[in-house]
Amino acid sequence: MKRKIIKNDNNNKSIIKENKKGGILAIFGSRSLYNMKVKNILRKEIERFSPDVLLIPGEINGVCKLGRELGRELGRELGVTSKLFFPDKKKAGGQYHHRSLSILHEADFVLLIYDGKSKGTKHEYELVKQLKKKSKIIECKDFEFDNIFNEIPVDLL
């Protein structure tokens, strides 16, 4: 996707205009979901969205770790850029909340992969609804070899 950066002289901020294809995809998910099945689901969703940029929390395991691994792989294969976000240690108790908000403010679309138990992923989903971001949540409960996957598309306008 081609991006144009336009300078706005009134307040000296950069405005990014985008073509329809591509965009910025944020990935969130439960720490308990770290295996090849989840990686394959995540790869399929990233390829379906075909983003220019992936936004991923930089310090946690599970889905986010898989996102970082796929970001490196797809960066080489498809030219996808990954941007990692780390919590600001100065924010003390709210550092993860502020990190998630930073990611969500930049994202065009949000993908959440949820184990049905994670409080952090649930909180991030609540932020997505609050900010009215377009999103998709994939719920993976009781994750074993014969799991049932429930895909819950959420379009927030």
Secondary structure as GFF3:
##gff-version 3
##sequence-region A 1 157
A	DSSP	beta_strand	3	8	.	.	.	ID=ss1
A	DSSP	beta_strand	13	18	.	.	.	ID=ss2
A	DSSP	beta_strand	24	29	.	.	.	ID=ss3
A	DSSP	alpha_helix	36	49	.	.	.	ID=ss4
A	DSSP	beta_strand	53	57	.	.	.	ID=ss5
A	DSSP	alpha_helix	63	78	.	.	.	ID=ss6
A	DSSP	beta_strand	81	85	.	.	.	ID=ss7
A	DSSP	three_ten_helix	89	94	.	.	.	ID=ss8
A	DSSP	alpha_helix	95	106	.	.	.	ID=ss9
A	DSSP	beta_strand	109	114	.	.	.	ID=ss10
A	DSSP	alpha_helix	119	131	.	.	.	ID=ss11
A	DSSP	beta_strand	134	140	.	.	.	ID=ss12
A	DSSP	beta_strand	149	154	.	.	.	ID=ss13
###
